[in-house]
Amino acid sequence: MDKNQLAAHKGQRIHFIGIGGSSMRGLARLVRGQGYEVSGSDRVASHATEKLEALGVPITIGHFENNVHGAGFIVYTAAISADNPELLEAARLGIPAIERAELLGQLSSHFSRSVSVCGTHGKTTATSMLAVILADSGLDPTIHIGGELDYIGGSVRSGRGDLFLTEACEFQESFLTLRPSLVLLLNIDADHLDYYRDIHHIESAFLKFLSRIREGGSAVLCADNARALAMRDRVHCSVVTYGLDGPADYTAAELAHDEALCYSFTALERGEPLGRVRLRVPGRLNALNALGALASARVLGLAFDEIAPALEKFGGAHRRFEHTGDVDGVTLYHDYGHNPEEFRSVVPIAAARAKGRLFVVCQPHTYSRTKALFDEYLTAFSGADEVLITDIYAAREKDPGDIHATQLVEAMQKEGVSAVYTKDFDGTESYLRARWKPGDFVITLGCGNINLLNEQIQKHG
């Protein structure tokens, strides 16, 4: 058997480099659930590493050569650099190593039905919606999500059915390891421009992914996103469309929302009403995500009466417009959004819920994204009373020296945005506490560690 296949290493320890990553921690749990011994390492401790340790997974904080000693197989995240000491030591010792996406592809290939949810924005939420539908339907699916969903007990679910559901990430074209039988494509927009040359390169990657759909498979495309809809004429598989704004196979009538901006609508299947859908999660984008999940579930053969109750039950995934607590009469929320387009979706929801002023705290994610989408940041916070910008979260990158959070703040101020630079968590908390009043609303935005600011504020009471 090929030594780069997980199945070739039964009885050996599988070591995960960067195990705390949103996908890595779930894969480690799936592999452990299949009877493998698992270990891991990461740069810093996190809630994810603590949860894995509580399950009995040995984890080392820091990357050291001896972490791979005795391992039979290595899985690493794309964020790990080529000069990582564990990767170099594994190569010296001849221990086979594969990237995270390759392992995901291997695991999903064993299922007769494999469903992938892709798009620049909204993958975790849409995948989570579909996860609840499928788990409630009796199909007993195996699920892999790039976030935490309480309904399945975390980021993964091991099932005995023939169906595998996964979030499919376009970062560095990692989704090209998958061979799905059904793809839900939410949108195609500019992002990860540290890897992609331009939007045309991004479109090309999504087309490659859709071209990997298994024979007899289907694509569910969002008609409200022009680039996603354009794939309809470029793929060689069955296509179903959905949308709130224009003609599509699945549409919504009588779209309405309550005071909390939670939407309800009558779902139409090729013009015929299926019934009423009611959501507990806010925002028009979530109504669109729900319609995409519904269309996908219908392609899989589920009845509307199985789908609608599951969507109404869905309460959201962690770090997706999540209420984290209240301090001094101030409401605290967090959202994983890390792209200006995502900010535009979530800030108006926060503004609608704020009884007083709305403070938005944004932690820009990576130097390359901040530079590439610099101008987009300047108009992304409409509805906020004040925008606080922290230092850029480097993630996998080194500081290039030509971009800083203060440049972003200065440009925003020139555009008339009430923006301020608050370097770190302590400075941000001090600024907020000196100015907020009961009834105000604070939302932190970013996919780095900005969620820990919410915890810090609540810890201080």
N, C-alpha and C positions, 0 to 999 in steps of 0.2 A: 504494500500500500504506500502511496505517496506520503513522504515524511512531513509534508506541509498540510496534511489533512489531520484535523483534530482526532478523528477516529483511529489514527495510527498510534495514538499515545495513551491507550487505555492502561490504567494502573500507574501512570506517571503524573508528576505534579505539573500543573499548568500555571505559569506565572504571568500576571497582567501588569504591564508597565503603564502607569497612569490610570490605575484602577478606579479612581474616584470620578472619572469622567462620566457624563450623563448616559452615554451608551455603554461604556466599559463596565460599570458597576452592574448593569442589568445582565450583560453577557456573562460576567463572572458568576452570577447567581444561576443562570441557565445551565452553564457548564457544570457547576457544582451539583446542580440538581440531577444531572445525568450520571453522577457517581464519580466524577473526577476530583482529585485533590487540587485545591486552588490556593494560590497566594498572590500577593500584589504589593505594589509600591506606588507612591505618589509624592509629588513635590511638597505638598502641604496637607495637613490633616483637615478633614471636613466632616460635615454631617454624614456624607456618603461613606467615607472610610470608617467612621464610628459605627454605622449601622452594619457594615460588613463584618467588622471585628466582633460585634455583638452576636453575629451568626456563627462565629468561630473561624472566620477567614483571617489568617495571619497577614498583617500589613506592616510594611516598613515605611516610615516617613523619611523621604530622601532617596536618591537614586545611587546605589552602590553596587560595585561589581559582584560582591558575594551574594546579593539578592537572587541571582540566577543560578547559583551553584546548587546542583541537585535537581534542578527543573528539567523536564523532558521536552517542554514546548513553551514558546513565548508568544504572547499576544500584546501588541503595543498600539497605542493611539496615534493618529496622524499628527497630533500636536507634539509628539516626542521627536527631538532633533536627532539627526544621524550620528552625532557625536555623544549621544547618551551613553554613560559608562556601562549600563546594563546591556544595552544593545550590542556594544562593542565586545563585551565579555562573552555574550552568547555566541557571537560570530566566531570569536577565538576558540571557543569550546565546541563549536559545531552544533549548537542547539538550534533547531529550526525555529524561525520566528516569522509570524505573519501579522499584517496590519488588522486592526479591529474590523474594518469593513469586510475583509476576506473571511473572517470567522462568521460574521453575520450571514454572508452569502452561503457558507457551508451549512450552517444550521437551518436556514430557510429552505435549502434545496431538497431536504428530505420530506417535505410536505407536498401533498398532491395539489393543494391550493395555497398560494402565497400572495398575500395582499400587501401592497406598499403604498404609503401615503407620502407624497413628495410636494415640494413647493418652497419658495423662498421664505414665506411667512406662514405661520399657523399650523405647522406639521404636528406638533405635540397635542394641541387642542383637538384637531380633527381626528388624529389617530386615537386619542382618548375617547372621544365620542363614539367612534366605531368600535372601540374595545368594549365599551359598556353594552352596546347593541349586541355584539357577537357573544359576549360572555353570558348575557341574559337569554340568548336564543336557544341555548342548549347545544350549541356546536362544539363547546369545550375547546376553544382555540388556545394556541400558544401565542403570547403577545410580548412585543418588545417596543418600549416607548422611550423617547429621549427625555423623560421627565418622571415625576412621581405622581401616581394616581392611586388614591386611597382605595378605590373600589376594587383594584386588583392586588392591593397590598404592596405597592411600590412601582417599579418600572418594568417588571416582567411578570408573566403568568405562564406557568407550564401546564399545558392541557394535553388531553389524550386524543383530541380530534385530529382531522386531516388538514386543518387550516392554521396558517402562520400569518400573523399580522405584525407589520413593523413600520416604524417611521424610517423613511429613506432620505438620507442627507446628501445634498449636492456638493458639500465641501470637498474640494480636491477630487471631484467626480467619484466619491466613494460609493455612491449607489450603483455603480456599474458592476459591482460584484453580485448583484441580485438578479434573479430570473423570475419575476413575479408573473402570476396569472391574471392579476387585476391591479391596476395602478389608479389611484386617485390623485390627480394633479390639481393643486389649489391655485397656483400662480407662478409666474416667472418674472422676477424683477432683478435689479442690479444688487449684487452683494458678493462677498468673498473676492473682491477685486485685487487681493494680493496674489490670487491664483489665476483667476480668469482675466483675459485681456480686456474684454468689453462685454456688453449685453449679448452680442451675437455669439460669442464664445459660450456664454451661459446657455443660450437657447440651443446651441449645438449639443451641449452636454445632456440637456433634458431630452432632446430628440434621440440621442444614443440610448438613453435609459428606456424610453418608450419602445424603442426598437428591440429591446431585450424581453419584451412581454412574450410569454410562452405561446406556442401555437394554440389557437382557439381561445385566447385570452381577450381581455377588454381593457379599455382606458376610459376613465370618467374624468372629463375635462370641465374646468370652470369657464363658462361662457362670459363671465363678467371681467375676465382678465384676457386682454387681446392676445398676448403672447401664448397663453395656455390654449386658448381656443384655436389659434393658428396651427397648432399641432394636429388638428382634426384631419387636415388634408395632407399630412406628411407621414402618418403612421399606417401600418398595414395590419390593423386589427379592428375589432368591433369597437365603436366609439359611442359613448353616452355623454350628454352635456347637461349642465345644471347652472342656474343663475337666478339672481333676484332682479336684474335690470333689463334683460332682453329675452328674445326667443331662445328656448332650450328644451330639452326633453323633460327636465324636472324644474319646475318654477314654483313661485309662492304667490298666493293671492291673499288679500286682506291682511297684509303685513302690519302689525301693530306692536307697540311696546308699552310697558308700565312705567311708573316713575323711576324705577331703578334701571331703566333701559334694557330690561329683559324682554325679548321679542317672542311673539307668537305668530303663526301663519297657517294658512291652509295649503298643504302640499299638493301640487298638481303633477300628475304623471302623463305627459303628452296631452295636456289639456284637461284630463279627467281628475276630479278631486279625489284624493286618497283619505283625507281627514285633517284634523287640526294638530299642529305641533306646538308645544309650549316649552320654553327654555327657562332654566334657572340661572344661566350665565349671561352677562350683559353684552350688548353691542351688536350692531348690524352685521359686523364681520362674523360673529358667532352664529348668527342666523344663516349666513351663507355657508359657513363650515358645516352646520347641521344639515343643510340641504345636500351638501356633497356627501356626507356620511350616509344620509338616507338613500341617495341614488346608488351608492356603492353597495349598501345592504340589499337593495332591490335587485341589483345585478347578481348578487350572491343567492338570490332566491327567497329572501325573508319577506314575510307579510308586514304590511303597514302596522297592524296591531301588535307586532313584536318590536317594531322600530320606535314608534312614538313614545311609549312609556319609558323606554330606556333613555331617550333623549331628554325627556322631562326629568328623569332621575339624575342626569349628569350634573355634577356640582362644580366641575372644573378640576384642572390639574394644579399641583403646587407650583408656585412661582408664575402663575398666569393670572394676572389681576387678582391677587390673593390678599384678603384682609388678614393682616398679621396681628392686629391688636389696637388698643386705644390708650393714649397717655395724655393726661391733663385735659381731657375732653377733645383731644385731637385724634382724628381717625388716620390710621397708618395702613397703607397698602404697598404691595410690591408687584412688579411685573417684569418678566424675563426679556421683554423687548430690547433689542440692541441695534436696531436699524431705524433710521428716521421714518420710514414708511410705517413701521410698527408703532412708533411714538404717536403718529397722527391718528391711529386707530384708538389708542388707549387713553390719551390725555382728555379728549372730549367726554369719555365715560366718567373719568374722575371728576371733571369739572361739573358734570350734571349731578353728581352725588355730593359735592362739597356744599356744606351749609354756609361756610365762611370762605376764607381765601384758600386757593390751591397752590401748594408748594410742590414743584416737581424736582426731584433730585436725580440727575442723570450721570451715570458712570460710563463714559464712552468706552467702547470695547475694541481694542487693538488700534495701533497707530495707523496701520494701512487702511482700515475701514474709515477711521476718522478723517484721514486725508482724502480718500476717494469720494466720500459722501459729505464733505465739508459743507458745501452750499445747501445741501438738503437739511442739515441740522438747523439752519437759520430760520426755517419756517415750519419746524416740526412740532412746536409746543403751543400752538394756538389754544387758548382757553386757560392757560396757566397764569397765575398772578405773579409768581416768581419762579425762576428756573435756576437751580443750583447745579453747577458742573464740578465734578470731582476730577482728580487726576485720571488720566487714561489708564484703563486696565490692560496691561501688556499681553496677558495670556501667553501665547507661544512665541511672541515677538520680542526683539531687542529694540531699545529706544533708538530711533534713527537720528534723533537730535534736531529734526526740522519741523516737528509738530508738537504742540503742547495745549493743554486744556485752556490756558489763558488766551490763546489765539482764538479759540472757539468762542469764548465769552466776549472778547472784544468785538468780534464780528457780529455776534448776536445783539450786542448793545447798539451797534451802528444801525441795525435793522429795527430798532425800537423795542427789543425784547428786554424785559427786566431780568437780566441774568447776572449771576455772581459766581466767582470762583471760590469754592471751598475745598481746599486741598485734600483733606483726609476725613475719616469718619468723625474724629473728635471735633474738628473744626466745623464740619457740617452740622453735627448735633448741637454745638454751642450756638451756631447761627440760628437754627430753627427754634431752639428753646427761648432765645432772647426775643423772638418776634411772633411766635404763634400764639393764638388765642383759642379758647374753647369753640368748637364748631369748625375749625380749620381742617384741612385735608392734606396729608403728605403722601406722595407716591414715589417710590424709588424705582428707577428703571435701569436695567442692565443684566447681562448674563454672566458677569464676573462674580465678585463676592459682595456686591452692594446690598444683597438681601441681609447680610450680617449687620448692616447699619440698623435695620429695623429691630433686630434682636438686641443690639447694644442699647438703643433708645429705651426699649421696653424693660431691659434689665435695670437701667438706672431709674425707672419709675417716673 
